[in-house]
Amino acid sequence: MHVQEWLDTVPAAAVYAVVALVIGLESLGIPLPGEIVLVSAALLSSQSGEVNPVVLGACATAGAVIGDSIGYAIGRKGGRPLLAWLGAKFPRHFSEGHIATAERSFEKWGMWAVFFGRFVALLRIFAGPLAGVLHMPYWKFLTANLLGGIAWAGGTTAVIYYVGVVAESWLKRFSWLGLVLAVLIGLTSMLVIKRKAKRATQETAEAEAGAEPAVAAEQ
């Protein structure tokens, strides 16, 4: 909740770098609060002439696109073993149920899963590596990745900046509300994915349980 206060103490160039780095690492597959950092920086740009919102949006978009592309390359090279390793390192984010849910989304929606995944906290982490593991054609991935990055990073920066300028009289209070709203959106999306992941895990367990008697009967 003190991200904006910390960003206010560093030079504008450092703000751009931090935003690009955090969003890039999150897009690469490392669970980080990219959305909170972006919202905080956008609010800061609305009340400080040093942080340019256009440059900020461009840096956020660049971080998102480059991070996702690196994640795609790692996923394509690492394959399924990579997902197993991530599941061991980050069980809360890369559990078998979460992976199964994200994989079904990719199989059903293809490029749209990459595009809209940018707006969902957990899918932002999954999109790059999982697209690589599933061998989605890179030109399709890059197209959806670029458009999604521009829409999410550029759109979020523009909206938060505009609201901050318009609501200048109560900006200090809104800065907290903006961060709380970002957290609530992230938690809601996480709960939805978590519920779907739990359902996917149960379905997998039931399918395996049903398959065991059939195998035993054949033997």
Backbone as CSV, one residue per row, in Angstrom:
resi,resn,N_x,N_y,N_z,CA_x,CA_y,CA_z,C_x,C_y,C_z
1,MET,0.826,-1.203,0.000,0.000,0.000,0.000,0.863,1.256,0.000
2,HIS,2.204,1.107,0.197,3.086,2.269,0.234,3.918,2.361,-1.038
3,VAL,3.498,1.673,-2.083,4.250,1.680,-3.337,4.354,3.086,-3.895
4,GLN,3.228,3.811,-3.920,3.236,5.158,-4.495,4.130,6.096,-3.698
5,GLU,4.107,5.976,-2.369,4.957,6.835,-1.540,6.431,6.574,-1.852
6,TRP,6.775,5.280,-2.065,8.172,4.962,-2.387,8.546,5.484,-3.764
7,LEU,7.651,5.317,-4.736,7.936,5.798,-6.082,8.123,7.309,-6.106
8,ASP,7.457,7.990,-5.194,7.542,9.458,-5.142,8.920,9.938,-4.690
9,THR,9.714,9.024,-4.120,11.032,9.410,-3.601,12.156,9.160,-4.602
10,VAL,11.857,8.541,-5.742,12.911,8.197,-6.705,12.744,9.044,-7.973
11,PRO,13.805,9.207,-8.764,13.710,9.994,-10.004,12.741,9.361,-11.004
12,ALA,12.290,10.171,-11.952,11.329,9.700,-12.957,11.884,8.515,-13.748
13,ALA,13.177,8.572,-14.092,13.782,7.481,-14.858,13.704,6.170,-14.090
14,ALA,13.865,6.243,-12.761,13.779,5.035,-11.941,12.344,4.504,-11.906
15,VAL,11.358,5.424,-11.909,9.952,5.002,-11.931,9.668,4.216,-13.210
16,TYR,10.109,4.750,-14.352,9.910,4.054,-15.624,10.562,2.672,-15.589
17,ALA,11.793,2.632,-15.056,12.549,1.373,-15.031,11.880,0.349,-14.119
18,VAL,11.427,0.788,-12.949,10.781,-0.125,-11.999,9.492,-0.687,-12.582
19,VAL,8.692,0.182,-13.191,7.431,-0.269,-13.790,7.694,-1.294,-14.895
20,ALA,8.620,-0.984,-15.795,8.938,-1.905,-16.890,9.487,-3.223,-16.359
21,LEU,10.348,-3.159,-15.340,10.978,-4.360,-14.801,9.974,-5.253,-14.082
22,VAL,9.156,-4.665,-13.196,8.195,-5.461,-12.422,7.162,-6.103,-13.352
23,ILE,6.626,-5.331,-14.297,5.648,-5.876,-15.234,6.292,-6.920,-16.137
24,GLY,7.537,-6.674,-16.550,8.239,-7.639,-17.385,8.466,-8.956,-16.677
25,LEU,8.898,-8.905,-15.413,9.129,-10.130,-14.648,7.823,-10.865,-14.375
26,GLU,6.751,-10.108,-14.096,5.449,-10.738,-13.882,4.991,-11.440,-15.156
27,SER,5.153,-10.783,-16.301,4.743,-11.368,-17.576,5.600,-12.576,-17.933
28,LEU,6.838,-12.575,-17.470,7.752,-13.680,-17.732,7.335,-14.943,-16.988
29,GLY,6.621,-14.764,-15.869,6.162,-15.927,-15.119,6.468,-15.870,-13.643
30,ILE,6.975,-14.711,-13.155,7.301,-14.566,-11.734,6.177,-13.784,-11.050
31,PRO,5.543,-14.355,-10.020,4.413,-13.674,-9.363,4.840,-12.376,-8.684
32,LEU,4.521,-11.242,-9.302,4.823,-9.921,-8.748,3.594,-9.018,-8.931
33,PRO,3.443,-7.970,-8.102,2.262,-7.081,-8.178,2.393,-6.035,-9.283
34,GLY,2.453,-6.469,-10.524,2.623,-5.535,-11.634,1.511,-4.511,-11.734
35,GLU,0.267,-4.946,-11.514,-0.863,-4.029,-11.650,-0.835,-2.941,-10.590
36,ILE,-0.474,-3.301,-9.352,-0.415,-2.323,-8.269,0.675,-1.283,-8.546
37,VAL,1.819,-1.751,-9.027,2.922,-0.834,-9.345,2.517,0.124,-10.465
38,LEU,1.829,-0.405,-11.489,1.404,0.436,-12.613,0.388,1.479,-12.174
39,VAL,-0.602,1.065,-11.387,-1.624,2.005,-10.899,-0.976,3.087,-10.041
40,SER,-0.044,2.689,-9.179,0.638,3.661,-8.310,1.428,4.674,-9.135
41,ALA,2.148,4.179,-10.143,2.949,5.081,-10.984,2.056,6.013,-11.794
42,ALA,0.921,5.510,-12.279,0.006,6.348,-13.057,-0.597,7.452,-12.190
43,LEU,-0.934,7.104,-10.948,-1.445,8.122,-10.026,-0.374,9.165,-9.737
44,LEU,0.867,8.701,-9.596,1.969,9.623,-9.359,2.154,10.583,-10.533
45,SER,2.012,10.066,-11.745,2.180,10.919,-12.930,1.102,11.989,-13.018
46,SER,-0.081,11.704,-12.453,-1.175,12.679,-12.515,-0.967,13.842,-11.550
47,GLN,-0.109,13.647,-10.554,0.122,14.715,-9.579,1.551,15.223,-9.602
48,SER,2.381,14.671,-10.489,3.773,15.105,-10.591,4.120,15.346,-12.052
49,GLY,4.649,16.506,-12.335,5.003,16.823,-13.710,6.262,16.110,-14.179
50,GLU,6.987,15.474,-13.261,8.234,14.807,-13.625,7.993,13.478,-14.338
51,VAL,6.920,12.784,-13.965,6.630,11.476,-14.558,5.660,11.670,-15.724
52,ASN,6.125,11.432,-16.930,5.312,11.604,-18.132,4.426,10.371,-18.347
53,PRO,3.096,10.527,-18.402,2.218,9.365,-18.545,2.411,8.624,-19.864
54,VAL,2.765,9.345,-20.933,2.987,8.692,-22.231,4.208,7.782,-22.173
55,VAL,5.294,8.306,-21.595,6.511,7.499,-21.443,6.241,6.321,-20.501
56,LEU,5.494,6.598,-19.434,5.155,5.547,-18.471,4.372,4.423,-19.149
57,GLY,3.334,4.791,-19.929,2.544,3.780,-20.635,3.382,2.992,-21.626
58,ALA,4.309,3.686,-22.302,5.177,3.010,-23.266,6.107,2.023,-22.571
59,CYS,6.657,2.418,-21.414,7.546,1.525,-20.663,6.787,0.309,-20.123
60,ALA,5.569,0.559,-19.643,4.754,-0.549,-19.129,4.410,-1.522,-20.251
61,THR,4.059,-0.989,-21.421,3.733,-1.845,-22.570,4.954,-2.637,-23.008
62,ALA,6.110,-1.967,-23.068,7.345,-2.643,-23.464,7.686,-3.769,-22.492
63,GLY,7.555,-3.498,-21.190,7.820,-4.527,-20.193,6.900,-5.721,-20.353
64,ALA,5.611,-5.441,-20.605,4.633,-6.519,-20.765,4.938,-7.376,-21.990
65,VAL,5.201,-6.737,-23.120,5.428,-7.471,-24.372,6.746,-8.246,-24.329
66,ILE,7.812,-7.599,-23.868,9.118,-8.263,-23.814,9.105,-9.402,-22.791
67,GLY,8.504,-9.153,-21.617,8.429,-10.198,-20.597,7.667,-11.416,-21.082
68,ASP,6.519,-11.182,-21.724,5.733,-12.293,-22.257,6.506,-13.058,-23.326
69,SER,7.229,-12.339,-24.172,7.991,-12.991,-25.242,9.112,-13.860,-24.682
70,ILE,9.793,-13.366,-23.636,10.835,-14.173,-22.997,10.207,-15.400,-22.339
71,GLY,9.055,-15.198,-21.679,8.347,-16.322,-21.074,7.951,-17.358,-22.108
72,TYR,7.519,-16.882,-23.279,7.153,-17.793,-24.382,8.367,-18.633,-24.799
73,ALA,9.517,-17.965,-24.964,10.733,-18.676,-25.394,11.159,-19.708,-24.348
74,ILE,11.074,-19.328,-23.065,11.443,-20.257,-21.996,10.483,-21.447,-21.970
75,GLY,9.172,-21.156,-22.103,8.181,-22.228,-22.093,8.346,-23.170,-23.271
76,ARG,8.655,-22.630,-24.440,8.825,-23.471,-25.629,10.030,-24.394,-25.480
77,LYS,11.079,-23.875,-24.847,12.289,-24.682,-24.671,12.154,-25.644,-23.493
78,GLY,11.535,-25.179,-22.400,11.441,-26.005,-21.191,10.357,-27.056,-21.245
79,GLY,9.242,-26.773,-21.961,8.164,-27.743,-22.097,7.485,-28.074,-20.772
80,ARG,6.883,-29.251,-20.708,6.155,-29.683,-19.515,7.014,-29.727,-18.256
81,PRO,8.282,-30.167,-18.340,9.114,-30.160,-17.129,9.215,-28.782,-16.480
82,LEU,9.159,-27.732,-17.302,9.213,-26.376,-16.763,7.997,-26.101,-15.881
83,LEU,6.806,-26.520,-16.343,5.593,-26.309,-15.551,5.659,-27.083,-14.238
84,ALA,6.237,-28.292,-14.287,6.389,-29.078,-13.061,7.337,-28.377,-12.089
85,TRP,8.420,-27.788,-12.626,9.380,-27.074,-11.787,8.741,-25.836,-11.173
86,LEU,7.973,-25.089,-11.983,7.284,-23.902,-11.478,6.265,-24.274,-10.412
87,GLY,5.599,-25.428,-10.604,4.633,-25.884,-9.614,5.284,-26.176,-8.278
88,ALA,6.528,-26.684,-8.312,7.254,-26.964,-7.075,7.727,-25.675,-6.408
89,LYS,8.122,-24.682,-7.228,8.619,-23.419,-6.679,7.496,-22.495,-6.232
90,PHE,6.416,-22.425,-7.023,5.290,-21.524,-6.733,3.974,-22.322,-6.736
91,PRO,3.769,-23.190,-5.719,2.577,-24.063,-5.713,1.256,-23.296,-5.684
92,ARG,1.249,-22.099,-5.111,-0.002,-21.337,-5.037,-0.397,-20.785,-6.399
93,HIS,0.555,-20.587,-7.283,0.261,-19.984,-8.581,0.308,-21.000,-9.719
94,PHE,1.169,-22.017,-9.601,1.352,-22.970,-10.692,0.948,-24.385,-10.276
95,SER,-0.138,-24.508,-9.520,-0.621,-25.836,-9.147,-1.174,-26.549,-10.384
96,GLU,-1.354,-27.854,-10.285,-1.869,-28.624,-11.421,-3.246,-28.137,-11.850
97,GLY,-4.066,-27.754,-10.859,-5.395,-27.246,-11.187,-5.345,-25.933,-11.941
98,HIS,-4.469,-25.021,-11.525,-4.328,-23.735,-12.217,-3.840,-23.948,-13.641
99,ILE,-2.867,-24.831,-13.795,-2.326,-25.101,-15.126,-3.390,-25.710,-16.019
100,ALA,-4.177,-26.643,-15.463,-5.240,-27.279,-16.252,-6.276,-26.266,-16.705
101,THR,-6.640,-25.337,-15.805,-7.615,-24.303,-16.156,-7.083,-23.393,-17.253
102,ALA,-5.828,-22.940,-17.101,-5.229,-22.067,-18.107,-5.078,-22.795,-19.444
103,GLU,-4.727,-24.072,-19.379,-4.540,-24.839,-20.617,-5.853,-24.981,-21.374
104,ARG,-6.946,-25.214,-20.644,-8.255,-25.324,-21.303,-8.640,-23.985,-21.933
105,SER,-8.303,-22.875,-21.257,-8.591,-21.553,-21.823,-7.840,-21.341,-23.131
106,PHE,-6.585,-21.779,-23.173,-5.791,-21.637,-24.389,-6.353,-22.494,-25.512
107,GLU,-6.733,-23.735,-25.175,-7.260,-24.628,-26.196,-8.586,-24.118,-26.758
108,LYS,-9.380,-23.464,-25.912,-10.688,-22.996,-26.334,-10.627,-21.660,-27.063
109,TRP,-9.787,-20.729,-26.553,-9.804,-19.362,-27.066,-8.582,-18.992,-27.902
110,GLY,-7.490,-19.754,-27.799,-6.313,-19.479,-28.616,-5.726,-18.100,-28.358
111,MET,-5.625,-17.284,-29.413,-5.029,-15.947,-29.299,-5.781,-15.066,-28.312
112,TRP,-7.096,-15.237,-28.233,-7.881,-14.408,-27.327,-7.518,-14.674,-25.872
113,ALA,-7.062,-15.903,-25.570,-6.642,-16.209,-24.200,-5.419,-15.382,-23.824
114,VAL,-4.520,-15.172,-24.782,-3.338,-14.341,-24.538,-3.749,-12.881,-24.365
115,PHE,-4.651,-12.418,-25.236,-5.083,-11.018,-25.181,-5.814,-10.715,-23.874
116,PHE,-6.882,-11.477,-23.577,-7.671,-11.189,-22.385,-6.970,-11.641,-21.110
117,GLY,-6.011,-12.590,-21.248,-5.259,-13.016,-20.084,-4.461,-11.883,-19.470
118,ARG,-4.146,-10.870,-20.266,-3.408,-9.709,-19.769,-4.187,-8.978,-18.680
119,PHE,-5.523,-9.099,-18.677,-6.357,-8.380,-17.717,-6.674,-9.219,-16.477
120,VAL,-6.210,-10.460,-16.426,-6.473,-11.349,-15.285,-5.149,-11.661,-14.601
121,ALA,-5.099,-11.442,-13.290,-3.841,-11.514,-12.550,-3.068,-12.810,-12.812
122,LEU,-3.698,-13.958,-12.571,-2.983,-15.220,-12.713,-2.653,-15.547,-14.162
123,LEU,-3.557,-15.236,-15.079,-3.284,-15.525,-16.490,-2.172,-14.658,-17.036
124,ARG,-1.950,-13.480,-16.444,-0.810,-12.649,-16.860,0.492,-13.400,-16.623
125,ILE,0.536,-14.172,-15.535,1.744,-14.928,-15.206,1.874,-16.155,-16.102
126,PHE,0.738,-16.797,-16.416,0.743,-18.036,-17.197,0.968,-17.833,-18.685
127,ALA,0.443,-16.743,-19.236,0.274,-16.609,-20.685,1.529,-16.930,-21.489
128,GLY,2.643,-16.259,-21.188,3.854,-16.453,-21.970,4.396,-17.874,-21.924
129,PRO,4.746,-18.367,-20.711,5.292,-19.724,-20.627,4.353,-20.795,-21.171
130,LEU,3.054,-20.682,-20.868,2.117,-21.718,-21.305,1.936,-21.713,-22.819
131,ALA,1.901,-20.527,-23.428,1.802,-20.450,-24.888,3.009,-21.122,-25.535
132,GLY,4.188,-20.951,-24.926,5.380,-21.610,-25.443,5.322,-23.110,-25.279
133,VAL,4.877,-23.572,-24.108,4.761,-25.015,-23.854,3.802,-25.659,-24.847
134,LEU,2.692,-24.968,-25.147,1.680,-25.507,-26.063,2.039,-25.277,-27.533
135,HIS,3.217,-24.675,-27.790,3.707,-24.437,-29.155,2.730,-23.620,-30.005
136,MET,2.148,-22.582,-29.383,1.335,-21.659,-30.170,2.247,-20.953,-31.172
137,PRO,1.846,-20.843,-32.454,2.684,-20.132,-33.434,3.068,-18.753,-32.919
138,TYR,4.364,-18.425,-33.029,4.838,-17.194,-32.401,4.175,-15.952,-32.971
139,TRP,3.868,-15.938,-34.276,3.269,-14.729,-34.856,1.889,-14.486,-34.250
140,LYS,1.151,-15.570,-33.952,-0.148,-15.409,-33.301,0.039,-14.889,-31.872
141,PHE,0.997,-15.505,-31.177,1.262,-15.090,-29.805,1.694,-13.628,-29.753
142,LEU,2.618,-13.240,-30.641,3.138,-11.877,-30.633,2.042,-10.863,-30.931
143,THR,1.155,-11.187,-31.879,0.057,-10.278,-32.218,-0.851,-10.043,-31.021
144,ALA,-1.290,-11.145,-30.386,-2.169,-11.031,-29.223,-1.445,-10.394,-28.048
145,ASN,-0.167,-10.717,-27.889,0.646,-10.176,-26.807,0.809,-8.660,-26.953
146,LEU,1.104,-8.216,-28.161,1.301,-6.788,-28.406,0.014,-6.002,-28.194
147,LEU,-1.090,-6.491,-28.773,-2.377,-5.796,-28.627,-2.844,-5.801,-27.172
148,GLY,-2.680,-6.941,-26.500,-3.077,-7.022,-25.093,-2.229,-6.126,-24.213
149,GLY,-0.929,-6.064,-24.488,-0.049,-5.199,-23.706,-0.406,-3.735,-23.858
150,ILE,-0.682,-3.319,-25.101,-1.062,-1.923,-25.346,-2.387,-1.598,-24.656
151,ALA,-3.379,-2.500,-24.805,-4.698,-2.254,-24.219,-4.639,-2.201,-22.699
152,TRP,-3.907,-3.135,-22.100,-3.859,-3.197,-20.628,-2.959,-2.110,-20.042
153,ALA,-1.688,-2.089,-20.465,-0.739,-1.139,-19.880,-1.067,0.296,-20.275
154,GLY,-1.270,0.530,-21.572,-1.597,1.873,-22.031,-2.946,2.333,-21.527
155,GLY,-3.937,1.435,-21.578,-5.287,1.782,-21.130,-5.342,2.080,-19.641
156,THR,-4.690,1.245,-18.838,-4.676,1.461,-17.385,-4.006,2.790,-17.042
157,THR,-2.878,3.068,-17.675,-2.172,4.322,-17.426,-3.035,5.524,-17.784
158,ALA,-3.681,5.466,-18.951,-4.497,6.590,-19.408,-5.693,6.833,-18.486
159,VAL,-6.381,5.764,-18.107,-7.583,5.908,-17.272,-7.218,6.443,-15.894
160,ILE,-6.214,5.837,-15.257,-5.827,6.275,-13.909,-5.296,7.706,-13.932
161,TYR,-4.520,8.038,-14.961,-3.990,9.400,-15.067,-5.129,10.408,-15.230
162,TYR,-6.076,10.118,-16.111,-7.189,11.034,-16.365,-8.032,11.225,-15.109
163,VAL,-8.342,10.140,-14.429,-9.143,10.232,-13.208,-8.392,11.031,-12.154
164,GLY,-7.070,10.796,-12.065,-6.275,11.528,-11.082,-6.277,13.021,-11.335
165,VAL,-6.188,13.428,-12.609,-6.184,14.852,-12.946,-7.545,15.479,-12.656
166,VAL,-8.614,14.785,-13.067,-9.967,15.313,-12.863,-10.292,15.427,-11.379
167,ALA,-9.848,14.452,-10.613,-10.180,14.418,-9.176,-9.051,14.989,-8.330
168,GLU,-8.434,16.041,-8.799,-7.254,16.588,-8.123,-7.546,16.993,-6.685
169,SER,-8.732,17.490,-6.397,-9.047,17.964,-5.054,-9.058,16.848,-4.014
170,TRP,-9.418,15.613,-4.460,-9.421,14.496,-3.505,-8.480,13.391,-3.955
171,LEU,-7.398,13.792,-4.639,-6.448,12.839,-5.200,-5.787,11.989,-4.117
172,LYS,-5.442,12.605,-2.991,-4.738,11.842,-1.972,-5.598,10.698,-1.456
173,ARG,-6.889,10.983,-1.266,-7.779,9.925,-0.798,-7.980,8.884,-1.884
174,PHE,-8.079,9.317,-3.137,-8.320,8.394,-4.248,-7.135,7.470,-4.481
175,SER,-5.919,7.963,-4.160,-4.750,7.127,-4.382,-4.868,5.831,-3.591
176,TRP,-5.375,5.941,-2.374,-5.582,4.728,-1.584,-6.723,3.904,-2.163
177,LEU,-7.806,4.578,-2.558,-8.927,3.845,-3.137,-8.515,3.133,-4.419
178,GLY,-7.669,3.790,-5.218,-7.205,3.178,-6.452,-6.403,1.914,-6.189
179,LEU,-5.537,1.977,-5.196,-4.744,0.800,-4.854,-5.628,-0.318,-4.294
180,VAL,-6.577,0.070,-3.425,-7.496,-0.928,-2.878,-8.304,-1.580,-3.997
181,LEU,-8.760,-0.754,-4.962,-9.533,-1.277,-6.088,-8.695,-2.258,-6.904
182,ALA,-7.430,-1.905,-7.140,-6.554,-2.794,-7.896,-6.370,-4.122,-7.176
183,VAL,-6.199,-4.051,-5.845,-6.036,-5.273,-5.060,-7.295,-6.121,-5.113
184,LEU,-8.472,-5.457,-4.971,-9.737,-6.191,-5.004,-9.954,-6.867,-6.353
185,ILE,-9.625,-6.160,-7.443,-9.759,-6.763,-8.776,-8.849,-7.977,-8.898
186,GLY,-7.609,-7.827,-8.414,-6.670,-8.942,-8.475,-7.146,-10.131,-7.653
187,LEU,-7.657,-9.855,-6.428,-8.145,-10.945,-5.574,-9.354,-11.638,-6.175
188,THR,-10.265,-10.840,-6.757,-11.458,-11.427,-7.374,-11.089,-12.349,-8.514
189,SER,-10.195,-11.869,-9.394,-9.779,-12.713,-10.518,-9.066,-13.966,-10.021
190,MET,-8.289,-13.830,-8.926,-7.575,-14.977,-8.389,-8.555,-16.007,-7.828
191,LEU,-9.602,-15.530,-7.143,-10.592,-16.442,-6.578,-11.345,-17.195,-7.673
192,VAL,-11.661,-16.487,-8.766,-12.355,-17.128,-9.880,-11.489,-18.232,-10.476
193,ILE,-10.214,-17.903,-10.722,-9.295,-18.897,-11.277,-9.091,-20.047,-10.305
194,LYS,-9.017,-19.699,-9.015,-8.802,-20.720,-7.994,-9.967,-21.709,-7.964
195,ARG,-11.193,-21.184,-8.071,-12.366,-22.051,-8.067,-12.377,-22.961,-9.283
196,LYS,-12.038,-22.385,-10.444,-11.972,-23.199,-11.655,-10.861,-24.232,-11.561
197,ALA,-9.737,-23.840,-10.953,-8.622,-24.773,-10.803,-8.997,-25.936,-9.886
198,LYS,-9.718,-25.631,-8.808,-10.146,-26.678,-7.886,-11.097,-27.644,-8.573
199,ARG,-12.006,-27.090,-9.386,-12.942,-27.930,-10.118,-12.203,-28.819,-11.118
200,ALA,-11.187,-28.224,-11.776,-10.408,-29.001,-12.747,-9.658,-30.129,-12.062
201,THR,-9.120,-29.861,-10.865,-8.406,-30.887,-10.111,-9.341,-32.020,-9.716
202,GLN,-10.545,-31.667,-9.265,-11.520,-32.679,-8.881,-11.924,-33.533,-10.076
203,GLU,-12.131,-32.887,-11.228,-12.506,-33.640,-12.429,-11.399,-34.593,-12.846
204,THR,-10.135,-34.133,-12.731,-9.005,-34.995,-13.080,-8.926,-36.185,-12.141
205,ALA,-9.131,-35.939,-10.828,-9.078,-37.013,-9.845,-10.194,-38.027,-10.080
206,GLU,-11.416,-37.537,-10.400,-12.534,-38.429,-10.665,-12.294,-39.270,-11.906
207,ALA,-11.685,-38.629,-12.935,-11.399,-39.369,-14.165,-10.373,-40.462,-13.913
208,GLU,-9.348,-40.151,-13.114,-8.333,-41.151,-12.804,-8.921,-42.274,-11.960
209,ALA,-9.811,-41.917,-11.011,-10.438,-42.937,-10.174,-11.318,-43.852,-10.994
210,GLY,-11.987,-43.288,-12.006,-12.834,-44.118,-12.864,-12.034,-44.996,-13.801
211,ALA,-10.829,-44.542,-14.123,-10.010,-45.310,-15.051,-9.356,-46.507,-14.382
212,GLU,-9.105,-46.435,-13.073,-8.429,-47.518,-12.375,-9.222,-48.817,-12.379
213,PRO,-10.547,-48.817,-12.065,-11.313,-50.063,-12.142,-11.328,-50.662,-13.535
214,ALA,-11.374,-49.791,-14.551,-11.402,-50.288,-15.920,-10.097,-50.997,-16.259
215,VAL,-8.978,-50.445,-15.813,-7.680,-51.061,-16.067,-7.573,-52.391,-15.329
216,ALA,-8.074,-52.398,-14.065,-8.029,-53.622,-13.271,-8.882,-54.716,-13.899
217,ALA,-10.035,-54.348,-14.460,-10.911,-55.334,-15.107,-10.256,-55.931,-16.337
218,GLU,-9.537,-55.106,-17.104,-8.867,-55.619,-18.300,-7.766,-56.592,-17.930
219,GLN,-7.095,-56.318,-16.794,-6.037,-57.221,-16.365,-6.619,-58.521,-15.839
